[in-house]
Structure formats: C-alpha cells, structure tokens
Amino acid sequence: MNEKNVQKSILSYKIRMRLPIGKRFAEIIKKALDPENYVYIKLSVEGDDLIVENVSDNVGSLLHTIDDFFWCFLVSYEIIKDASRYLKESYREE
C-alpha cells in the first residue's frame, strides 16, 4: 500500500446541519426523504429542527450528496408550504 492510499483512507469529511423549519414540517420532510437518502444522509428531528448529517471520504461526493439533498428538500418544503396554505384557505371558506 502506498502513502497516497493510506492518507486517503484516514481522511473523512462530515457535515451536520440544523434546519429550523418547525417540528411538523421537519417530521413530514424526514418521512418523505428518508427512503431517498437512507444510505447517504441521516435525517432526524430535534425539537423544531431537521438535522441533516453526512460523512464521506471524498469532499466532492459530500458536496454532491448535500446538493442533491437540498434540491429534494426544497421541492418537498415548497409543496408542504403550498398544501398547508391551500388547506388553511379551504377551511376559511367553509
């Protein structure tokens, strides 16, 4: 084993993000995205926050995974927000 391979195997990159989106939104998004990301990203809910964690031995892979997660997160968040707004308006009309 050469020195380059040894160095690569001991490096790892970790990211942990706390997204303050409210407990209900965090729970819904976790349930929606867990099947998509279960191998790459660990999702959990702490209080009103969605916790996102990822570990990788390659910084490029880490960034790609987080970028992919945020696209999925953004779509999910906007759909939930719009559905919530629609339901509130529907109940007001009744």
N, C-alpha and C positions, 0 to 999 in steps of 0.2 A: 504494500500500500504506500503510495507516495504522499508527500506532505500536503499537497493540494487537496487530496481526497479526505485526509484526516481533518483538515481545517474546515472543509465544507460540512462534515458530519457533526461538528460540535457547535456550529452556528445555528441559531434559530431566531425567528422573529415572531413576536407576539403583539397582538393588538387587542385592547379591551375598551369598548366604547359604552357609554351610558347615554341612552337616548330618552330624554324626558318627554314622553308623549302621552302620559296618562295610563293608569292601570288597565282600563278596559281596552284601549287601542293596543297596548303592549301585548295583552293576552291574545287578542284576535290575530295580530300580525305574527306572533310566535307560532300559533297554531297553523296559520296559512303558510308560513315559510319554513317551518321545521322539516317537512318532507323534502323540500327542495335543497336544503343546506345541511342536512343532518351529519354528513361526513366531514364537511369543511368548516362549518361555523357552529358554535354552540350558542344557542339563544336561551335566555332566562329572563324572568320578570322579577325585579326587586322594587317593591313599593310602586311608584308611578313610572318606573323606568324600564325600558327594554335594554337588556345587557347583551352585547354582541362580542363574542370572543373568537379569535382565530390564531392558530400557531402554524408556522410554516418554516421550512428550512431554506426557502427561497423568497427574497423580498419581492421579486416580480410576481410570483404566484400569490403571495399575500395581497398585493395591491390589486391583482386581477380578481381575486375572490371577493375582496371588500367592494370593489367597483360593481361586480355582478350583484352582490347582496343589496347595495344601495339602489340599483335600478329596480329590483324586485320590491324592496321596501317602499320606494317612492310610489310605485303603482298601487301597492296594497294600501298604503296610507291615504292616498287620494281617493280611492274607491270607498274606503270606510268613511272618510270625511264626507264625501258626497252622499252616500247612503244615509248617514246619520242626519245630515241636513234635510234630505228628502223626507225621511220619516218624521222629523220634527214638524216640517211644514204640513205634511199629511194629517197629523194629529190636530194641528191648529184649525184646519179646515172643517173638521168634524164637529 
